[in-house]
Amino acid sequence: MYEKVLGDDYAKLPAAVQRFHRLRGRTVLNGWVETQAPKSALAKVLAACLGTPRSSSSGPIRFELSASPAEETWTRHFPAQTMTSRMRLVDGHIREQLGAAQLTFDLFAVEDSLSMRLARMRFLGVPCPKWLMPTIVAEERGADDQIHFLIAAELPLVGVVASYRGYLEVSKKESA
């Protein structure tokens, strides 16, 4: 899916990021993650609606991927909870279903990384107005056999709803 969206720019991504997004079938990856708890009461409620981490933690992460050419399910087993989302290729974008939110992303190969930029969002099926759109940082970088990720979502007047960073081990044999 990611290769289709990026086209020729896919080749600009680090090798580990390319291997990760070419995985098919069921794959389990391991790594390390740090999560940040939402601070405001409303941010905590929204995090519960999305299934994103609601407490600060640091420790091992187990990542389960179920991938076909048209859809991927990502299950992230954080130290304190599990979060699942489903990605689909829709009209040249990656659409992620994360709890009560449907997020539509544009993809960019930027400075040796994959960057996902939020283009549209629906919450409980209702389109989110531009002025209320969250600021989202979603980046993946590669180093040797690791994919490093940084994810953060912040809403105006609400604060950080989700924030986690870490890495997954993506060996060369897993891309076969």
Secondary structure, DSSP 8 states (H G I E B T S, - for coil): -HHHHHGGGGGGS-HHHHHHHH--EEEEEEEEEEE----SHHHHHHHHHHT---S-EEEEEEEEEEE-SSEEEEEEE-SS-EEEEEEEEETTEEEEEETTEEEEEEEEEETTEEEEEEEEEEETTEE--GGG--EEEEEEEEETTEEEEEEEEEETTTEEEEEEEEEEE--GGGG-
